[in-house]
Amino acid sequence: MKKAILFILLPTLLFAQDFAKHVNPFIGTGGHGHTFPGATVPYGMVQLSPDTRIDGSWDGCSGYHYDDNLIYGFSHTHLNGTGVSDYGDILLMPTMGEPSFDNKIYASTFSHANEKASAGFYSVKLDKHNIDVKLTSSTRVGFHEYTFNKAGQANIILDLNHRDKLLYGEVRIVNPTTIEILRRSEAWARDQYVYARIEFNVPLKINLVKEENKENTKLEGIYKGTELALSFSKLVKIGEKILVKVSLSPTGYEGAKLNSSEIKGWDFEKVKKEAEQKWDSELSKIQITSDNKDKKTVFYTALYHTMMQPNIAQDLDRKYRGRDNKIHVAEGFDYYSVFSLWDTFRAAHPLYTLIDKKRTADFINTFLKQYEQGGRLPVWELASNE
């Protein structure tokens, strides 16, 4: 009977140790660390983080560098620890007053004194308009909370030309609280597809549009082009909040709509807690004992970084975009992306074989499908591009 009781209580005991509290996401964001401090869950499709660099430079690979004091916005995909720049998809930025699509104008200074990050959570104060930003995420959905500390016209800028070259952009207005997005871009991945569904907790109005090199269309509520940005606005009172959910999909608008069901309702703290619990569960796979808090921080942050990628790359119905750019269904395994294999085969993947056998099998099955659908095994695969 004692053994049976121990077996039942063991997961609770592990969970109670709160491994996520030892993670410091700012480690690696300075120097040549090339990582980011924003909100993500283990192996998640969404990496929701601030962007302080837009030039694609060596130390700007992740989009963020600790030496910077200017935030251009918050985008939903980021690379961790790579030596090349990409991602930064679906940028949102809250502002006040007259909207602008000049990133030097909509950007805001910030102070590290007003910035916090933990496993699955990020927050910062934007100095320019005194806006408090909180970010968290589920596997496929990023969750924003903006608190406007001044009264007036609040704007949320959507800039599809952020960072990578926009090959084709499309924004569809579903209703005053919901929009759909397609972003095809070129950087390290030559032809990357990102679909997104943005949901606001309150109705917003379009108050500025940038739509250049657009296709001829007379369809109301659809914007297209290779230069594309929109601003959404609302009059706010002091302390008023606007909540935003952004779901991603590699396959289409229906996939993004389906994936949005991961977060039901508008309880930010609930989603934040669930993200922390996911990290606790994964980080508990290796337990160390030490009275030195710094050693625990170093160890569990390093373990955290190994779990930021590869990233799940299939919708909730298991559909994914293959290396042949066609839509497939993953049967009997989960499909992943972001495989810097010429680096990670040395240590990261041997670690996965020890602590995550299920995902290791999924990775291998992903490689085999990429061979079948792309004609070669991956060396550095990113967003269905080799």
N, C-alpha and C positions, 0 to 999 in steps of 0.2 A: 504493500500500500504506500509506503514512503517513496518508493521509486516512481510510482504512478503520480503522486502529488508533485514530486520534483520535476517530472517531465512536463506537467501542465504549467508549473510556475516559471520554468526556465525562460520562455520568451518574455514574460513580464519583467523578470529580473534583468535581462539584457537590455530591455527597452528603457528601464528606469535609470540606467547608467548615463543616458543622455550624451552619447558620443558626439553629436552634432555641436554641442557647446564648445568643443575644443577647436572647431574649424575657424580659421581667420581668412576669409576670401581676399583680403588685401595682400596677403603674401603672394609674391610673384607678379604683382601689378607694377612694380618699379623695375629699374635696371633693364635687363634683357629677359625678364620673366615671361612676357607675352601672354599673360592671363588676364581675366576680367573679374570684377567683384560682384556682378549682378546676380539675379535670382534664377536658379535652375534646379531641377531635381535630377536624381541619378539617371544618366544616359538619356535625358529628356530631349525632345524635339525643339523646345523653346529654351533659349538662353537670353533672358531679358536683362539688359545691362546698359549703363550710360556709355555714350560715345564721346570721348574727348579728343580723338584724332580722326581725321578724315582723309589724310594724304596717302594712306597705304604704305607708309614708311616701315622700316624694319621693326622699330619699337612700337609701331602702331598696329601691329598685326591683330591684336585682340580688340582694337577699337578704343582701349582705355590705357592711360599711363598715369601713374601716381604723381608724376612731376607737374601735371597739368592743373589748371584752375578754371577751365572753361568746358561746359557741357553743351554739346550740340543737340542732344536729344537722347531718346531711349529706344533702341532697336531690339529685335527679337531673336536674332541669330548671331552667335559669336564663336570664334575659334579660340581654343585654349592651348597655349604652349607651342604653337606652330611657328614656322619661319617664313610664312607667306601670308599676305593679307587677303581676306575675303569675308563674306557675310556682312552683317550690319543691315539686315532686311527689315522693312516695315518700320521706319522711324516715326515716332510720335514725340512732340514737344509741346508742353503747355506754356502759354504766354498770356500777357494781359495787354489790353489796348488795341491799337491798330496792328493787324497782322502783317507779316512780311515773309517772303520765301527766301530772302537773303539769309544764309545760315550765320553770317556774322552779326545779323540783327536779332534773329530768334534765339541764338545761343545765349547762355547765361553763365556768369561766374559762379563759383561755389567754393566752400571752404571744407577741408577735411574735418574740421571741428564739428561741422553739421552733417556729417556723412557717417552712416553705419552700414555694416554688412555682416550677415551670418548665413549659415547654410539655408538656402531657399528664400532669402530676404535681402533687400537693399533699400536704403532710404537716403535722401539728401534734401537740403534746402537750396532752391534756386534763388540766388541773391537778387537778380535783376528785377523780378516782379514779386518777390517774397512768396514763393509757392513751395509748399512741402510735398515731396514726392515719395511714395512708398511703392515698392514692387515685390511681387511674389509670383509663383507659377505652379501649374500642374505639369504633366508630361507634355501636353500639346497646346496649352493655353497660358498666355501671359496676363497678369492681373495688375492694373495700375490703380493707385489712389492718389488723386491730386487734391490738396487743400489750398484754397485761394485765400490768403490772409489780407487781401484788399478787395474792396467792392469795385465793380466795373465790368467791362467786357472781357470774359475769359475766352481764350482761343486754344484749340488743339490743332497743331500743325501736323499734317501728314505729308512727308517729303519722300517720294519714291526715287529721287535722284541722289539720295544720300550714299556716299562712298562709291559703290561699284557703278560701272557704266550700265545705264538702263537701256536694254534692247527693246523692251516693249512694256508699257504699263497700262493697267486698266483699273478703273474704280467704278463700281456700280452702287448706286444709292438704292438700298432696299426699302428703307423707311427712315424717319428722323432719328432713330436710335441704332440703325444697323447699316453697315456698308460691307461690300465685298471687294477684294483686291486680287489682282494678278501682277506679280513682278517677275519679269524675265531679265536677268542681268548677266554681265560678263566681268569676270576677274580671274582668279585662279581657276575656278570652274567656268568654262567657256560659255555654257548655256544653262543657267540655273533657273528652275521654276519654283516660285513660292506663291501659293495661294493663301489668302488670309480672310478672316471674317472678324470685323470689329464691331463690338456692341457697347453702347454707352448706356449708363443707368438712367439718363435723362435725355429728352430730345435736344438735338443741337441743329443749328442752321449753318448752311454753307455761306461764308461771307467773303471768300476769296478763292479763285481758281487759277492755276497755271497749267495750260494745256497747249503744248507746242508740238509740231511735227505729227499732228494727230491724223488718224484715219478719218475719212469722210463718214460721218454717222449723224443721223438725225434722231437717234433713240434718246428719249428724255431720261436723264438720270444716269447716263453712262459717259465716262470721260476716258479718253485713250490718247496715247502718244509716247514719245521718247523723252519728253520733258513734262513731268506731271507732279503736281502738288495741290493739295486742298487744305483750306482752313475751316474748322467747324467752331461755332461760337455760341455763347450763352451769357446773359447778364447774371452775375453772381453777387451774393452778399458776402460780407466779411465772415470767413470761416467755412464757407460753403465747400462741399466736396463734389468732385465728379469722378466716378468710377468707370474704368474701361477694361474690357476683356478682349483679348486678341488671340484667336485660335489659328493655327497654321496647318497647312496640308501640302504635300508635294504633288497631289493628284488633280485637284479641282475644287470648285466652289462647294460642291456637295460634300466633299471630304472635310473641308474647313467647317462647314455647318455641323456635320456629324461630330467632329472633334470638339466643338464648342460645348458639347454636353458634359465634358469632363468637369466643368465648374458650373454648378447650378446655384442660382441666386447671387447675392452680392455681399456675402460675408467674407471680407478680406482676412480677418484674423483666423477664421476657420481654415481657409486655404493655406495661409502661412503656417499654421500648426501642422496641417497634413503634409506640407513640404518638409518640415523639420522631422516629422515622423519617418518619412521615406528615407531621409539621410541617416537617421538613427539606425534604421533597419539594415541599411547597406554597410555603414561603417562598423557595425557590431560584428562583422565577419572576421575582423582581426581585433583582438583585445590586448592591450598592453597595460602593465602595472608600473606606475612611477609616481613619486611624490613631486616630481618636477613638472609644473604646469607648462613651462615652455616646451619641454620635450614632447608632451602630449599634443600641444598645439602644432608643432612641426610635423609630428607623425600623422595626425589625423587630417591636417590640411593637405599633406602630400597624398594621402589615400583618397581624400575628396577629389583632388585634381585628376586622379586616374579614372574617376567615375563620371567626369563631365563629358566624356566622349569615349567610344563611339556613341552616336545618337540614333535613337529609334527613328525610322524613316518610313513608317507605314501608318495609315489611318486606323481608326478604331475598328473598321470593317476589314482590316488587313490588306487593303490595297496600297500599292507603292509604285513609284516611277522607276522602271528598270534602266539599265545602262543602254538599252535600245530606245529609250525615251518613250516607251509604251507603258501602259498601266497593266500591272499584274497583281495577282493575289498570293500572298505568302501562306502556303499551306504546310502546317506542321512545324513552323519556325517563325521567328520574328526577324524582320528585315531592318538592317542598320546602315548608317552612312558615317562618313568622316573616318577614314582609315589611312593614317599616316604610317603605313606599314614599314617603310624603310627606316623609320625611327622606332616604332613601338614594338616591333618583333623581338627586340633585345630583352625588354624587361616588363613592359605593360602586359603584353599578351601572355607571357609565362605566368604573371601574377593572376590574370583572369582564369587560367586553367586550374589554379589552386583554390580560388575563393568564389568563382562564379562559373561552374561547369555548364549550366544551362545557357548562359549568354555566349560562352565560348562555342558551344554547338551552333547557336544561332549565327554567330560571326562566320563560322566555316560554311554553313549553308548559304549565307549571304554571298560569300566569295564564289561559291559554285554557281549560284544564279547569275552573278555578274559575269562569270566566264561564259555561261550559256547565252546570255543576252547581250554581252558586249564583245565577245570574242577573245578576251584575255582576262587572266586573274588580276585583281587590283594591286597596284603598287602604292599609289596615293589617290584614293577615291574620295570625291567630295560632291555631294548632292547629285548623284548619278552621272558625274563626270570623272574621267580618269586624267 
